[in-house]
């Protein structure tokens, strides 16, 4: 399984949100390389990390009175439901079910969610508090690319 990493192209333009995403991808990567013998324990820890990340996003949405709060939280609820639904199977040793969710389905969902819901949240955060460090996504330097001469 290739390592699952956050890509700079996925930047929301908000350093706090990007740090949250980087931490989630790092947790996902740690889970992907966990051996079968300790996968159950790693899975439970990963689900906790997802729950904490989603709580942070919820706090941000509350802070900025995010207009898509319900839709955003619905997406989080669906992911958490899938993770929790699979947990008993994983605990019984069905590591393949956990791996399918966390190595195939979840990375696809995360890419879509970051590009849609989290980008909208990042913009709302910037409009609410410009000092949050939001970077212009059209500025090549925002992605680490050199500026043209």
Residue, then its C-alpha position, 0 to 999 in steps of 0.5 A: x500500500x502506498x503511503x497516504x499523504x496530504x498534497x500541497x495542491x490540496x491546500x485550503x489556503x488556511x494554515x490551521x485547516x491545512x495542518x488539520x488535514x496534514x495530521x489526518x493524512x498522517x494518521x491515515x498513513x500510520x494506520x495503512x502501515x499498521x500490521x494486522x496484529x495491531x490493526x484493531x488498536x490502530x483503527x480505534x485510535x484513528x477513529x478518535x483522531x477523525x472525531x477530534x478533527x471533525x470537532x475542530x471543523x465544527x468549532x470553526x463552523x460555529x465560530x463563523x456561522x457557516x451557512x453550509x453547517x448542516x451539509x458539512x456535518x452530514x458528510x462528517x456523520x456519514x463517514x463516522x457512521x461507516x467507521x463506527x459500523x465497521x469497528x465491530x468487524x475490525x475488532x473481531x479480526x476482519x482487518x480487510x474491512x477496515x483496510x478497504x474503508x481506510x485505504x480506498x474509500x476514505x482517501x477518495x472521500x477526503x479528496x472530494x470533501x477537502x476540495x468542496x466543503x473544506x474549501x468553502x469553510x476556509x473561505x468563510x473563515x477568511x471572510x470572518x477573520x482575515x488575520x487567520x492566514x488565508x493565502x490567495x489560492x491563485x497566488x503560485x507562492x501559496x502552493x510553494x511554487x516559485x513566482x514567475x520572473 
